[in-house]
Amino acid sequence: MEQNVKQYKSFMSFTRRDFLYRAAAVGGTGLLLNTMNAWGMGIASTASAPPVLSGSGKGKKVLILGAGLAGMTAAFELEKLGYKVQILEARAFAGGRCQTARKGFSLTELGGEKQTCAFDQGQYINHGPWRIPLFHRSTLHYTKLFEVPLEVMVNENDHAYAYSENAGPLAGKRVRIKEIKADMRGNVAELLAKSVKNHALDQELTADDQRLLLDYLQHEGALSAGDLKYKGRSGRGWATNPGAGMNPGVATDPLGFKDLLASKLGAVYSAVHDFPMQATMFQPVGGMDAIAKAFEKRVGRNIRYKTEVQTLRQNAEGVTVTFKDTGSGKGGSISADYCLCTIPLSVLRRIDTDFSDQFKQAVASVAYAPVGKIGLQMKRRFWEEDDHIYGGHNMTDLKGINTISMPSYGFQKQKGVLLGYYQYQTQAIEVSALSPKERAEFALAAGQKIFPQYTENFDSAFSVAWHRVQYNLGGWAEWTEKTRAAAYPTLLEGEGRILLAGEHLSYLTGWQAGAIESAWQQIAKIHERASA
């Protein structure tokens, strides 16, 4: 996305990859490059373990600004090398954006009222990062090392719904995702099979090739053996499920092919996900903040909380930071040999530094994504009991909603917390202007169109607008081709004795793995410079 916030294109004009950016849940969400940066599509997390560094850092001190995952990763690894480490954290807790809202958790946005989560004990919403792809070996390195228990996160559920108000003949109708996939595959397979049978591909394929292709298409599209017609398939669901006794089940009728084409829904859902959006992902048991707490358990003694950085200075001998204690209001200063700054660029640009003009311009050139989420606790898990949806995401073009996601924990319990919206850019800005109560009302009114049980089962809500959170000012860094070329190398190199780290200094922006791997790379640079 460009730095200026833009209105989204209409839901049905999106390619799958663009749609994933909006929907977040299936591709968790616009320019292609930034979509890939934000969600890691097509970009592998290559590192699986911290760098092996020789030598000792004994006698040297590293000051780390920010106790997010990047800061705590760096502290954990640097301490093992013998460095004396001090972390300054503006919040009263560690983790940065790795947060989980549960009973008693409080948040006050800039210019907003204080929210205190009122969910029942055991219920929560990961309003920061909420899933771990299997390819993010760096994140999984620490969950294994720290023995953070994981469970499956259902990242795709074909039994969930797609609901579009701009889908032509299917507008305003909730349709199972599996129905769209099955019927598009079947009808397209039928058309191609007819082309082969009518010798339309004789110049492209040999007779043996055609025979093998027809065999594949018959199975791929569930086509009838004789006339190669698509008449539906069991995988799209049943009107009445097969059962015991004299109950063979009643099949459902497939969606009309022309209706599907006119709806453009088939262009959104394909059978194979883009990397790394697998159907199955992981999440820590009890909430994503379990990762942050595991780090905090190991480096917390080095963290000074409620410590807001005021100025950042350096010379040939070291680095000095002045700060304000937000609890007492008192100021102070601290010095070190080197500094690793993990503060988001959106916040860093507001701090008084002695960076060069070129470096300051690089910091200021990177935009951050306006992002909003809301968790809705429901009195009854109607999505499981009535609609038989266990985890996964319901996709929609309802303005400001994009996805309604079901929890992948607490199956078959009485209550549950679902994600009522996951919004970006202009929509996130517009909705963030509402009060928490109004945001909940907004989410409920929209969700009611898909789930009639919504309003009557609503219990309580907790929302966040990351662009209005004081020490974040955005969900993640949004790079463009221009800023990647001009600013990224400058920021990656750091300046003097100060280096930067965080998800913004990676090609995995928006992911915890980006923060961790950025820290790994930058501590290697610090160690190299300190050892020179």
C-alpha positions in Angstrom: 0.0 0.0 0.0 1.2 3.5 -0.7 1.8 5.8 2.2 -1.4 7.6 1.6 -4.4 5.7 2.8 -6.6 4.5 0.0 -10.2 3.1 -0.2 -10.3 -0.6 -0.9 -11.3 -1.9 -4.2 -14.6 -3.7 -4.3 -14.6 -7.1 -2.7 -15.3 -9.0 -6.0 -12.7 -7.2 -8.1 -9.8 -8.6 -6.0 -7.5 -11.3 -7.1 -7.1 -14.0 -4.5 -3.8 -12.5 -3.2 -5.3 -9.0 -2.9 -8.4 -10.5 -1.2 -6.2 -12.4 1.3 -4.7 -9.1 2.4 -8.2 -7.7 3.1 -9.5 -10.8 4.7 -6.4 -11.5 6.8 -7.9 -14.7 8.0 -7.2 -16.6 4.8 -4.4 -14.5 3.8 -4.7 -12.6 7.0 -4.5 -9.0 3.7 -3.2 -2.7 -1.9 -0.1 -3.2 -3.7 1.2 -6.7 -4.2 4.6 -6.1 -2.7 3.1 -4.7 0.5 0.6 -7.5 0.7 3.5 -10.0 0.5 5.5 -8.0 3.1 2.6 -7.7 5.5 1.7 -11.4 5.4 4.8 -13.1 4.2 3.2 -14.6 1.1 5.9 -15.9 -1.2 8.6 -14.9 1.2 10.1 -17.7 3.3 11.2 -17.4 6.9 14.7 -18.9 6.2 16.3 -18.8 9.6 15.6 -21.6 12.0 18.0 -20.8 14.8 20.0 -17.8 16.1 23.4 -17.1 14.6 26.3 -19.0 16.1 28.7 -16.3 17.3 32.1 -16.9 18.7 34.0 -14.7 21.2 32.7 -12.9 24.3 30.9 -9.7 25.0 32.0 -9.6 28.6 32.7 -6.1 29.8 30.4 -4.4 27.2 26.9 -3.1 27.7 24.1 -3.0 25.2 21.0 -0.9 25.7 17.9 -2.2 24.1 14.9 0.1 23.5 11.6 -1.8 23.6 10.7 -5.1 25.2 8.8 -6.5 22.3 9.8 -9.8 20.7 12.8 -8.3 18.9 14.1 -6.6 22.0 13.7 -9.6 24.2 15.2 -12.0 21.6 18.2 -9.8 21.4 18.6 -9.6 25.2 18.3 -13.3 25.5 20.9 -14.1 22.9 23.3 -11.3 23.9 23.3 -12.3 27.5 24.5 -15.8 26.5 27.5 -14.1 24.9 28.3 -12.3 28.1 27.0 -8.8 27.3 25.5 -6.7 30.1 22.0 -5.9 28.8 19.4 -3.3 29.9 16.0 -3.0 28.2 13.9 0.2 28.5 10.2 -0.4 28.0 7.6 2.3 27.9 4.7 0.0 28.8 4.1 -1.6 32.2 4.5 -5.0 30.5 6.6 -6.7 27.9 5.7 -8.1 24.5 5.0 -5.1 22.3 2.3 -6.0 19.9 2.3 -9.6 21.1 -0.8 -9.1 23.3 -3.8 -11.0 24.4 -6.9 -9.4 25.8 -8.5 -11.4 28.6 -10.4 -10.6 31.8 -8.9 -7.5 33.4 -6.6 -6.4 30.5 -6.8 -2.7 30.0 -6.1 -0.5 27.0 -6.5 3.2 26.4 -6.0 4.5 22.9 -4.9 8.0 22.1 -7.9 10.2 22.5 -10.0 7.3 23.5 -11.7 6.0 26.6 -10.2 3.2 28.8 -11.3 -0.3 27.9 -11.1 -3.1 30.4 -11.7 -6.6 29.0 -14.7 -8.2 30.7 -14.6 -11.6 29.0 -15.2 -14.7 31.2 -12.3 -16.5 32.8 -10.6 -18.6 30.1 -11.9 -16.5 27.2 -9.6 -14.2 25.2 -8.8 -12.6 21.9 -5.4 -12.2 20.4 -5.7 -8.6 19.3 -2.1 -8.6 18.1 -0.5 -11.5 16.2 -2.7 -14.5 16.2 -1.2 -17.4 14.3 2.2 -19.1 13.6 2.8 -20.6 10.1 4.7 -23.8 10.1 7.4 -22.2 8.0 8.2 -19.6 10.7 10.9 -21.8 12.2 12.4 -18.9 14.1 9.2 -18.4 16.2 8.8 -22.1 16.6 12.5 -22.3 17.7 11.6 -20.4 20.8 8.2 -22.0 21.5 10.0 -25.3 21.6 13.0 -24.0 23.6 10.8 -22.3 26.1 8.3 -25.2 26.2 5.4 -23.0 25.2 2.6 -25.4 24.5 1.0 -25.1 21.1 -2.3 -26.1 19.6 -3.7 -26.2 16.1 -5.1 -22.9 14.8 -7.7 -23.6 12.0 -6.6 -21.0 9.4 -9.0 -22.2 6.8 -12.4 -23.9 7.1 -14.3 -24.7 3.9 -17.4 -25.2 5.9 -17.4 -21.5 6.8 -19.3 -18.9 4.9 -18.6 -16.4 2.1 -21.1 -13.5 2.2 -21.0 -10.7 -0.4 -23.4 -7.9 -1.1 -21.8 -7.4 -4.5 -21.9 -10.9 -5.9 -24.6 -10.6 -8.6 -27.0 -13.5 -8.5 -25.5 -14.7 -5.1 -25.5 -11.2 -3.5 -26.8 -11.2 0.1 -26.6 -15.0 0.3 -24.3 -16.8 2.6 -22.6 -19.6 0.7 -20.3 -22.3 2.1 -16.8 -21.8 0.8 -16.6 -25.5 0.0 -19.6 -25.1 -2.3 -17.8 -22.4 -4.3 -14.6 -24.4 -4.6 -16.4 -27.7 -5.5 -18.7 -26.2 -8.1 -16.1 -24.0 -9.8 -13.6 -26.9 -10.0 -16.3 -29.2 -11.3 -17.7 -26.9 -13.9 -14.3 -25.8 -15.2 -13.2 -29.4 -15.4 -16.3 -30.2 -17.4 -15.6 -27.4 -19.9 -12.0 -28.5 -20.3 -13.0 -32.1 -20.7 -15.5 -31.2 -23.4 -12.7 -29.3 -25.2 -10.5 -32.4 -25.1 -13.4 -34.7 -26.3 -14.2 -32.3 -29.1 -10.5 -32.4 -30.2 -10.0 -28.7 -29.5 -6.6 -29.5 -28.0 -5.3 -31.9 -30.7 -2.5 -29.6 -31.6 -1.4 -29.3 -28.0 -1.8 -32.8 -26.7 -1.1 -36.3 -28.0 -3.8 -38.9 -27.9 -2.1 -40.4 -24.8 -1.9 -37.0 -23.2 -5.6 -36.4 -23.8 -6.6 -39.7 -22.3 -4.5 -39.0 -19.2 -5.9 -35.5 -18.9 -9.5 -36.7 -19.2 -8.8 -39.2 -16.5 -7.4 -36.5 -14.2 -10.3 -34.1 -15.0 -12.9 -36.8 -14.2 -11.4 -37.2 -10.8 -10.6 -33.5 -10.2 -14.1 -32.3 -11.1 -16.1 -35.4 -10.0 -17.4 -35.7 -13.5 -19.7 -38.5 -14.5 -17.9 -41.3 -16.4 -20.0 -41.4 -19.5 -20.8 -37.8 -20.5 -18.1 -36.1 -18.3 -20.7 -33.8 -16.8 -20.5 -32.1 -13.4 -23.5 -32.9 -11.3 -22.2 -32.0 -7.9 -20.0 -33.8 -5.4 -20.3 -35.0 -1.8 -17.5 -32.7 -0.8 -19.7 -29.7 -1.3 -21.9 -30.8 1.6 -25.2 -32.5 2.1 -28.8 -31.3 2.5 -29.2 -34.2 4.9 -26.1 -36.0 6.1 -25.9 -39.8 5.6 -26.6 -41.8 8.7 -27.5 -45.1 10.2 -30.3 -47.3 9.0 -32.1 -46.4 5.8 -30.5 -43.0 5.6 -28.2 -42.6 2.6 -28.3 -38.9 2.9 -29.6 -36.2 0.5 -27.2 -34.5 -1.7 -27.2 -30.7 -2.3 -27.7 -29.2 -5.7 -24.7 -27.4 -7.1 -24.7 -23.7 -7.7 -25.4 -22.6 -11.2 -22.1 -22.1 -13.1 -23.3 -18.9 -14.7 -24.3 -17.6 -11.3 -20.9 -18.5 -9.9 -19.2 -16.7 -12.8 -21.4 -13.6 -12.4 -20.8 -13.5 -8.6 -17.0 -13.6 -9.2 -16.7 -15.6 -6.0 -14.9 -18.3 -7.8 -12.0 -15.9 -8.5 -11.5 -15.5 -4.8 -11.3 -19.1 -3.6 -8.8 -21.5 -5.1 -7.9 -24.9 -3.9 -4.3 -24.1 -3.0 -3.1 -21.4 -0.6 -0.4 -18.9 -1.2 2.6 -19.3 1.1 2.6 -19.3 4.1 -1.2 -19.4 4.5 -1.7 -23.1 5.2 -5.0 -24.4 6.3 -3.4 -25.5 9.6 -1.3 -23.2 11.7 -0.4 -23.0 15.4 -1.2 -20.9 18.4 0.0 -21.0 22.0 -2.4 -22.6 24.4 -4.2 -19.8 26.3 -3.2 -16.9 24.2 -0.4 -15.6 21.9 1.1 -13.5 24.8 2.4 -16.8 26.2 5.4 -16.3 23.9 6.1 -12.8 25.2 5.7 -14.1 28.8 8.2 -16.9 28.1 10.8 -14.4 27.0 9.9 -12.1 29.9 10.5 -14.9 32.3 14.1 -15.2 31.1 15.0 -11.5 30.5 12.5 -9.7 32.7 15.2 -8.9 35.3 16.8 -6.6 32.7 13.7 -4.7 31.8 12.9 -1.3 33.2 9.2 -0.8 32.7 7.2 2.5 32.3 10.3 4.1 30.9 9.6 6.3 28.0 12.6 7.3 25.8 13.0 11.1 25.5 16.3 11.6 23.7 18.9 9.4 22.0 22.5 10.5 21.6 25.8 8.9 20.6 29.5 9.6 20.2 32.6 7.7 19.5 32.6 6.2 23.0 29.0 5.1 23.4 25.3 5.9 23.5 23.2 7.8 26.0 19.5 7.8 26.4 17.4 10.1 28.6 14.0 8.9 29.7 11.0 9.7 31.7 9.4 7.3 34.3 5.8 7.5 33.4 4.8 6.2 36.8 6.6 8.8 38.9 7.2 11.5 36.2 10.9 11.6 37.1 13.6 11.7 34.5 17.0 10.0 34.2 19.6 8.8 31.8 21.5 5.7 31.0 24.6 5.0 28.9 25.9 1.9 27.1 28.5 0.9 24.5 25.9 0.0 21.9 22.2 0.5 21.4 19.6 -1.8 19.7 16.5 0.3 19.0 13.4 -1.9 18.4 10.9 1.0 18.7 8.5 1.1 15.7 9.6 3.7 13.2 6.2 5.4 13.5 7.2 6.2 17.1 10.9 6.6 16.7 10.5 9.5 14.3 8.9 11.4 17.1 11.9 11.0 19.5 14.6 13.5 19.7 17.7 11.9 18.2 21.0 13.0 16.8 20.7 10.8 13.7 22.0 12.3 10.4 19.4 14.0 8.2 19.6 11.0 5.8 18.8 8.5 8.5 16.0 10.6 9.9 14.5 10.9 6.4 14.7 7.1 6.1 12.9 6.6 9.4 10.2 9.1 8.4 9.6 7.6 5.0 8.0 4.4 6.1 4.3 4.3 6.6 2.4 2.1 9.1 -0.8 0.3 8.5 -4.0 1.5 10.3 -5.4 -1.8 11.6 -8.4 -2.6 13.8 -9.7 -5.8 15.5 -12.6 -6.6 17.8 -13.3 -9.6 19.9 -16.9 -10.4 20.6 -17.8 -12.8 23.5 -21.0 -14.7 22.7 -23.2 -16.4 25.3 -23.5 -19.5 23.1 -21.3 -21.0 20.4 -24.0 -20.8 17.8 -21.4 -21.2 15.0 -20.6 -24.6 16.3 -24.1 -25.7 17.5 -26.2 -24.3 14.6 -23.8 -23.9 11.7 -21.2 -26.6 12.5 -18.2 -24.3 12.0 -15.2 -25.1 14.1 -12.5 -22.5 13.7 -11.6 -20.8 10.5 -12.9 -17.6 8.9 -16.1 -16.4 7.3 -15.2 -14.0 4.5 -17.3 -11.0 3.6 -17.3 -7.7 1.7 -19.3 -6.0 4.4 -17.7 -2.6 4.8 -15.3 -2.5 7.8 -15.7 -6.3 8.6 -13.6 -8.3 6.0 -13.6 -11.4 8.1 -15.5 -13.0 11.0 -13.2 -15.6 12.5 -14.1 -18.4 14.9 -11.9 -19.4 17.8 -9.7 -22.5 17.5 -9.8 -23.2 21.2 -12.5 -24.2 23.7 -14.5 -26.3 21.2 -17.9 -27.3 22.4 -17.8 -25.1 25.5 -20.7 -22.9 26.3 -19.3 -19.4 25.5 -16.6 -18.3 23.0 -14.9 -15.1 21.7 -15.0 -14.6 17.9 -13.1 -12.0 15.9 -15.9 -9.6 14.8 -13.8 -7.7 12.3 -10.2 -7.3 11.0 -10.0 -4.1 9.1 -7.3 -2.0 7.4 -6.6 1.4 6.0 -9.5 3.8 5.5 -12.0 1.4 7.1 -9.8 1.0 10.1 -9.5 4.8 10.5 -13.2 5.4 10.1 -14.3 2.7 12.6 -11.6 3.7 15.1 -13.3 7.1 15.5 -16.2 5.3 17.2 -16.4 4.6 20.9 -15.8 1.0 22.0 -19.5 0.6 22.5 -20.2 2.0 19.0 -17.6 -0.3 17.5 -19.3 -3.3 19.1 -22.7 -2.1 17.7 -21.2 -1.7 14.3 -19.7 -5.2 14.3 -23.0 -6.7 15.6 -25.1 -5.0 13.0 -22.9 -6.3 10.2 -22.5 -9.8 11.6 -26.2 -10.2 12.0 -26.6 -10.3 8.2 -24.5 -13.5 8.2 -25.5 -15.0 11.5 -29.1 -14.3 12.7 -28.0 -15.5 16.2 -25.5 -12.7 16.6 -27.2 -10.0 18.6 -29.2 -12.2 20.9 -26.0 -14.0 22.0 -23.7 -11.0 22.4 -22.1 -10.7 25.8 -19.2 -8.2 25.8 -16.6 -6.8 23.4 -12.9 -5.6 23.4 -11.5 -3.7 20.4 -8.2 -2.2 19.4 -7.2 0.4 16.7 -3.4 -0.2 16.5 -2.8 3.2 14.8 -4.2 4.8 18.0 -2.1 2.8 20.4 0.5 5.2 21.8 3.7 3.1 21.5 2.8 1.5 18.2 1.0 4.0 16.0 0.1 1.3 13.4 -0.2 -2.4 13.0 3.0 -3.0 11.0 5.4 -1.2 8.6 4.3 -0.8 5.1 7.1 -0.8 2.6 6.8 0.3 -1.0 9.2 -0.6 -3.8 10.5 3.0 -3.5 11.1 2.9 0.3 12.6 -0.6 0.1 15.1 0.7 -2.4 15.9 4.0 -0.7 15.3 3.7 3.0 15.6 0.0 3.9 19.3 -0.5 3.3 20.0 2.7 5.3 17.9 1.6 8.3 19.3 -2.0 8.1 22.8 -0.7 8.4 22.1 1.5 11.4 24.2 4.5 12.3 27.3 4.5 14.4 26.7 2.6 17.6 22.9 2.4 17.1 21.3 -0.4 15.2 17.6 -1.0 14.6 15.6 -4.2 14.8 11.9 -5.3 14.6 9.4 -6.6 12.2 9.9 -3.4 10.2 13.5 -4.4 9.5 12.5 -7.6 7.7 10.7 -8.9 4.7 8.3 -10.6 7.1 6.5 -7.4 8.3 3.5 -8.1 10.4 4.9 -11.4 11.6 6.6 -12.3 14.9 9.2 -14.2 12.9 10.1 -10.9 11.2 10.9 -9.3 14.6 12.9 -12.4 15.9 15.0 -12.8 12.7 15.7 -9.1 12.5 17.0 -9.3 16.1 19.2 -12.3 15.1 20.7 -10.4 12.2 21.4 -7.2 14.1 22.9 -8.8 17.2 25.4 -10.4 14.9 26.3 -6.9 13.6 26.6 -5.6 17.1 28.9 -8.5 18.1 31.0 -8.0 15.0 31.5 -4.3 15.8 32.1 -4.8 19.5 34.7 -7.4 18.7 36.5 -5.3 16.2 
